[in-house]
Amino acid sequence: MSHQDDNASRDENGQHCRITPRKVSFDWEKTPLHWIPDEPTATHVINVLHLLLPAGERWFVKVFKEGLPLVRDPELLQDVKGFMGQEATHSVQHAYVLDHLAAQRLDTAAFTKYVDFLFQRLLGERPPLGAPIPPREWLRFRLSMIAGIEQFTAVLGDWVLAAEGLDRAGSDEVMLDLLRWHGAEEVEHRAVAFDMYQHCGGEGLPRYARRVVGMTITAPVMLYLWAWGAAYLIRHDPQLAGRLRYSLATHNRAIRKGLLPTWKALGSAVPRYLRRSYHPSQEGSLRRAVEYLAQSPAARAATGATKRAASA
């Protein structure tokens, strides 16, 4: 299926939605450390995003930049550049949250150095340990991993847009806006990484097999990093002072309250992705994502600033 034939970035009228980065900003001064009141486990499970995304999304941009010369489809090229701009913005905004956590005496540097090592060294421009992998194949492998990661970010993005439990719990409005703005953009560009991989990944069975391998590695690594990150944040939380540990029991309790996505919602994303006929246009609600971006305080402020600059 060509990029032009899919409906991943098309509105209800079938028109192609241009993927454009939004220059948002957030004021973290009044956001408490436990931004979901009295729910430190749910707070920190979600906070793992801030540990992984600054380095991870910078890596997305670097890998896509390597692949740009291979893109021959003008519409895909436009979407890829929009994707890169959005991911670069996500990286910056989540890095600001790490600064906010550090200002509240929760320093994450001891964890993020391992995340940096993963993306900069193990998954960098050259294969680790001098592995004899041809450059084009190494690029395709990393593109397959990004496509797998984006499967989960689309699922998480669609979940957070509809997560009424976070509203009922009295979650901090600024953090909710960050998460939902980001989630909406993940749904908006949900198919770009997949289309990029399909476009650059060769033909036939090898392309599909590499996609399977990418997800087979991505899913358990993400699960491990998430559990490790949540445990780290809870253990180093100065307000908890060691009184709580991360556990499946506390995690599942937060799921029942609607504060975290269910294991079924996350797990079922894998077999869907592994179907030969799969395309990410099947994930989430583009309408809901676009509607949120139209009302997000940060996104609206960014749109207003852009219009004012254009008319100046």
C-alpha positions as CSV (number, residue, x, y, z in Angstrom):
1,M,0.0,0.0,0.0
2,S,1.4,3.4,-1.0
3,H,1.5,6.3,1.4
4,Q,-1.1,8.1,-0.7
5,D,-3.5,5.2,-0.4
6,D,-3.6,5.0,3.4
7,N,-5.9,7.1,5.6
8,A,-3.7,7.4,8.6
9,S,-3.4,11.2,8.4
10,R,-6.7,12.0,6.8
11,D,-9.7,13.8,8.3
12,E,-13.3,12.7,8.2
13,N,-13.6,14.2,4.7
14,G,-10.7,12.2,3.4
15,Q,-8.4,15.2,3.2
16,H,-4.7,14.8,4.1
17,C,-3.9,16.4,7.4
18,R,-0.6,18.1,7.4
19,I,1.6,17.1,10.3
20,T,3.1,20.3,11.8
21,P,5.1,20.9,15.0
22,R,3.5,23.3,17.5
23,K,5.7,25.6,19.6
24,V,4.1,24.9,22.9
25,S,5.2,25.9,26.4
26,F,4.2,24.9,29.9
27,D,4.5,26.6,33.2
28,W,5.5,24.0,35.8
29,E,5.8,26.4,38.8
30,K,2.6,25.2,40.5
31,T,2.7,21.6,39.5
32,P,3.2,19.4,42.6
33,L,5.6,16.4,42.6
34,H,2.6,14.1,43.0
35,W,0.5,15.7,40.3
36,I,-2.2,13.0,40.7
37,P,-3.2,13.7,44.3
38,D,-2.5,10.9,46.7
39,E,-1.4,8.6,43.9
40,P,2.4,8.4,43.8
41,T,2.5,5.1,42.0
42,A,0.3,6.2,39.1
43,T,2.1,9.6,39.0
44,H,5.5,8.0,38.7
45,V,4.5,5.2,36.3
46,I,3.4,8.0,33.9
47,N,6.5,10.1,34.8
48,V,8.6,7.4,33.2
49,L,7.7,9.1,30.0
50,H,9.9,12.0,31.0
51,L,12.8,9.7,31.7
52,L,12.7,8.0,28.3
53,L,11.4,10.5,25.8
54,P,14.0,13.3,25.8
55,A,16.8,10.9,24.6
56,G,14.4,8.6,22.8
57,E,12.8,11.2,20.6
58,R,16.1,12.9,19.8
59,W,17.1,9.4,18.6
60,F,14.0,9.2,16.4
61,V,14.9,12.4,14.7
62,K,18.5,11.3,14.1
63,V,17.5,8.0,12.6
64,F,14.9,9.6,10.4
65,K,17.4,12.2,9.2
66,E,19.7,9.3,8.1
67,G,16.7,7.9,6.2
68,L,15.6,11.1,4.5
69,P,17.7,10.5,1.3
70,L,15.8,7.2,0.7
71,V,12.3,8.8,0.7
72,R,11.0,9.2,-2.9
73,D,7.3,9.9,-2.0
74,P,6.8,13.7,-1.7
75,E,3.8,13.4,0.6
76,L,5.6,10.9,2.9
77,L,8.7,13.2,2.9
78,Q,6.5,16.1,4.1
79,D,5.0,13.9,6.8
80,V,8.4,12.7,7.9
81,K,9.7,16.2,8.3
82,G,6.6,17.1,10.3
83,F,7.0,14.0,12.4
84,M,10.7,15.0,13.1
85,G,9.6,18.5,14.1
86,Q,6.9,17.2,16.5
87,E,9.3,14.7,18.1
88,A,12.0,17.3,18.6
89,T,9.4,19.5,20.4
90,H,8.2,16.6,22.5
91,S,11.8,15.9,23.5
92,V,12.4,19.4,24.7
93,Q,9.1,19.7,26.6
94,H,9.7,16.4,28.5
95,A,13.3,17.5,29.3
96,Y,11.8,20.6,31.0
97,V,9.8,18.3,33.2
98,L,13.0,16.6,34.3
99,D,14.3,20.0,35.4
100,H,11.1,20.5,37.3
101,L,11.5,17.1,39.1
102,A,15.1,18.0,39.9
103,A,13.9,21.3,41.4
104,Q,11.7,19.3,43.7
105,R,14.7,17.2,44.8
106,L,14.0,14.2,42.6
107,D,17.1,14.0,40.5
108,T,16.8,11.6,37.5
109,A,20.4,11.8,36.2
110,A,21.4,8.5,37.6
111,F,18.7,6.8,35.5
112,T,18.8,8.8,32.3
113,K,22.5,8.2,31.8
114,Y,21.5,4.6,31.0
115,V,18.8,5.8,28.6
116,D,21.3,8.0,26.9
117,F,23.7,5.1,26.6
118,L,21.0,2.9,25.0
119,F,20.1,5.4,22.3
120,Q,23.4,7.1,21.7
121,R,25.8,4.1,21.9
122,L,23.9,0.8,21.5
123,L,21.5,2.2,18.9
124,G,23.6,4.9,17.4
125,E,24.7,5.6,13.8
126,R,27.0,2.6,13.9
127,P,26.2,-0.9,15.2
128,P,27.6,-1.6,18.7
129,L,30.9,-3.5,19.3
130,G,31.7,-3.2,15.6
131,A,29.1,-5.7,14.6
132,P,29.4,-6.4,10.8
133,I,26.0,-5.1,9.8
134,P,25.7,-3.2,6.5
135,P,24.8,0.5,7.1
136,R,21.5,0.2,5.1
137,E,20.4,-2.9,7.1
138,W,21.3,-1.2,10.4
139,L,19.2,1.8,9.4
140,R,16.3,-0.5,8.5
141,F,16.5,-2.3,11.8
142,R,16.4,1.0,13.8
143,L,13.5,2.2,11.7
144,S,11.6,-1.0,12.5
145,M,12.2,-0.4,16.2
146,I,10.9,3.1,15.9
147,A,7.8,1.9,14.1
148,G,7.2,-0.6,17.0
149,I,7.7,2.1,19.6
150,E,5.2,4.3,17.8
151,Q,2.6,1.6,18.0
152,F,2.7,1.9,21.7
153,T,2.8,5.7,21.8
154,A,-0.3,5.8,19.6
155,V,-2.1,3.4,22.0
156,L,-1.0,5.5,25.0
157,G,-1.9,8.7,23.3
158,D,-5.4,7.6,22.5
159,W,-5.8,6.3,26.0
160,V,-4.8,9.5,27.8
161,L,-7.1,11.5,25.6
162,A,-10.0,9.5,26.9
163,A,-8.7,8.8,30.5
164,E,-11.5,10.4,32.6
165,G,-10.1,8.8,35.7
166,L,-7.2,11.3,35.6
167,D,-9.8,14.1,35.6
168,R,-11.8,12.6,38.4
169,A,-8.6,12.2,40.5
170,G,-8.0,16.0,40.3
171,S,-4.8,15.7,38.3
172,D,-2.7,18.8,37.7
173,E,-4.1,20.6,34.7
174,V,-0.7,21.6,33.2
175,M,0.6,18.0,33.3
176,L,-2.6,16.7,31.8
177,D,-2.4,19.2,29.0
178,L,1.2,18.2,28.3
179,L,0.2,14.5,28.2
180,R,-2.9,15.0,26.1
181,W,-1.2,17.5,23.7
182,H,1.6,15.0,23.2
183,G,-0.8,12.1,23.0
184,A,-2.9,13.8,20.4
185,E,0.2,14.4,18.3
186,E,1.1,10.8,18.6
187,V,-2.3,9.8,17.3
188,E,-2.0,12.5,14.6
189,H,1.3,11.1,13.3
190,R,0.6,7.5,14.3
191,A,1.4,6.0,10.9
192,V,4.5,8.0,9.8
193,A,7.1,5.8,11.4
194,F,5.4,2.7,10.0
195,D,5.1,4.2,6.5
196,M,8.7,5.3,6.7
197,Y,9.8,1.8,7.5
198,Q,7.7,0.3,4.8
199,H,9.1,2.7,2.3
200,C,12.7,2.1,3.2
201,G,12.6,-1.4,4.4
202,G,12.9,-3.3,1.2
203,E,10.3,-5.7,-0.2
204,G,8.5,-8.9,0.5
205,L,9.2,-11.3,3.4
206,P,12.4,-9.7,4.7
207,R,10.6,-6.4,5.3
208,Y,7.9,-8.1,7.3
209,A,10.3,-10.3,9.2
210,R,12.4,-7.3,10.2
211,R,9.2,-5.6,11.4
212,V,8.5,-8.6,13.6
213,V,12.0,-8.6,15.0
214,G,11.7,-4.9,15.7
215,M,8.6,-5.4,17.8
216,T,9.9,-8.6,19.4
217,I,12.8,-6.6,20.8
218,T,10.9,-3.3,21.4
219,A,8.0,-4.7,23.5
220,P,10.1,-6.4,26.3
221,V,12.7,-3.7,26.4
222,M,10.0,-1.0,26.9
223,L,8.3,-3.1,29.6
224,Y,11.6,-3.5,31.4
225,L,12.6,0.2,31.2
226,W,9.1,1.2,32.4
227,A,9.2,-1.0,35.4
228,W,12.8,0.0,36.2
229,G,12.0,3.7,35.8
230,A,8.9,3.6,37.9
231,A,10.8,1.7,40.7
232,Y,13.6,4.3,40.5
233,L,11.3,7.3,40.7
234,I,9.3,5.9,43.7
235,R,12.5,4.9,45.5
236,H,14.1,8.3,45.0
237,D,10.9,10.4,45.7
238,P,11.9,12.7,48.6
239,Q,8.3,13.0,49.8
240,L,7.9,9.2,50.1
241,A,11.3,8.8,51.9
242,G,11.4,5.1,51.2
243,R,7.9,4.3,52.6
244,L,6.7,2.9,49.3
245,R,8.0,0.5,46.6
246,Y,6.8,-0.1,43.1
247,S,4.7,-3.3,42.9
248,L,2.2,-4.9,40.6
249,A,-0.4,-4.6,43.3
250,T,-0.2,-0.8,43.5
251,H,0.0,-0.6,39.7
252,N,-3.1,-2.7,39.3
253,R,-4.9,-0.6,41.9
254,A,-4.2,2.5,39.8
255,I,-5.5,0.6,36.7
256,R,-8.8,-0.1,38.4
257,K,-9.1,3.6,39.2
258,G,-8.7,4.5,35.5
259,L,-5.3,6.2,36.2
260,L,-3.2,3.9,34.0
261,P,-4.0,1.9,30.8
262,T,-4.9,-1.8,31.3
263,W,-2.5,-4.5,30.5
264,K,-4.9,-5.9,27.9
265,A,-4.9,-2.5,26.1
266,L,-1.1,-2.5,25.9
267,G,-0.6,-6.2,25.3
268,S,-3.2,-6.5,22.5
269,A,-1.4,-3.8,20.5
270,V,1.4,-6.4,19.8
271,P,-0.6,-9.1,17.9
272,R,-2.5,-6.3,16.0
273,Y,0.8,-4.9,14.9
274,L,2.2,-8.3,13.8
275,R,-0.6,-9.0,11.3
276,R,0.7,-8.9,7.8
277,S,-2.2,-6.6,6.7
278,Y,-1.8,-4.2,9.6
279,H,-1.6,-0.4,9.2
280,P,-1.5,2.1,12.1
281,S,-4.5,4.0,10.6
282,Q,-6.5,1.4,12.6
283,E,-5.2,2.8,15.9
284,G,-7.0,5.4,18.0
285,S,-9.3,8.3,17.0
286,L,-7.8,11.0,14.7
287,R,-11.0,13.0,15.2
288,R,-10.6,13.0,19.0
289,A,-6.9,13.9,18.7
290,V,-7.6,16.9,16.4
291,E,-10.4,18.0,18.6
292,Y,-8.1,18.1,21.6
293,L,-5.4,20.0,19.8
294,A,-8.1,22.6,19.0
295,Q,-8.8,23.1,22.7
296,S,-5.5,22.4,24.4
297,P,-4.3,25.5,26.2
298,A,-0.7,25.1,25.2
299,A,-1.6,24.2,21.5
300,R,-4.0,27.1,21.3
301,A,-1.4,29.5,22.7
302,A,1.1,28.2,20.1
303,T,-1.4,28.7,17.3
304,G,-2.1,32.2,18.5
305,A,1.5,33.1,18.7
306,T,2.1,31.8,15.2
307,K,-0.8,33.9,13.8
308,R,0.4,37.0,15.6
309,A,3.9,36.6,14.3
310,A,2.6,36.1,10.7
311,S,0.5,39.3,10.9
312,A,3.3,41.4,12.4
